[in-house]
Amino acid sequence: MSGSYAEAMQFTHHLLDALLKPYSVEQETLHLTTCIGLALPSKGDRGEQILANACMALQRTKQQGKNCFEFHSAEMTLRLQEHLHLEHELRQALERDQLQLYYQPQIDLRSGRIVGAECLLRWHYPKLGTVSPSQVTISVRLCRRVS
C-alpha cells in the first residue's frame, strides 16, 4: 500500500467488513467487535512515531464505541500535549495552594432540613482561572495511569 488516505480508508472498510461477519467455532457463533487506530506517515516520521500516533487514534476510537476506526490527527497530538501539561500542573497544585474544598449542603425538599453534604474540590489555576471539574477528572485519570 502506498500510504494514501483513500487507500487506507478503503482497506480499513474491507477489514471491518470481514471482522464483523459472524464466525463459527466448535458449533458456536461468535460476533467480534473491533476498534482500529490508523496513522499515515508524514515526511520524516520514524516508525516509533507512526506507531504512537496509531495508538493515540486507537484510544480515541475506543472512546467512541465499537466497530469503528479513526485516523490520527494533529489535533489529537495537541490535545494530548495539553492534557500532559495540565497533569504536570495538577501535580504541583497542592504545593502551590491552588486547590480548595467547597461543601455543598444536600437538602430534603419536603422538610427543608440539611440531610447531608457534598464535598467539591476546585482547582484555581492562575493561567486558566477555575479549571472545570471535567478537565481535572481527565487529568487525575492520566496521573493514575502514569503513577
Order of alpha helices (4+ residues) and beta strands (2+ residues): alpha-beta-beta-beta-alpha-beta-alpha-beta-beta-beta-alpha
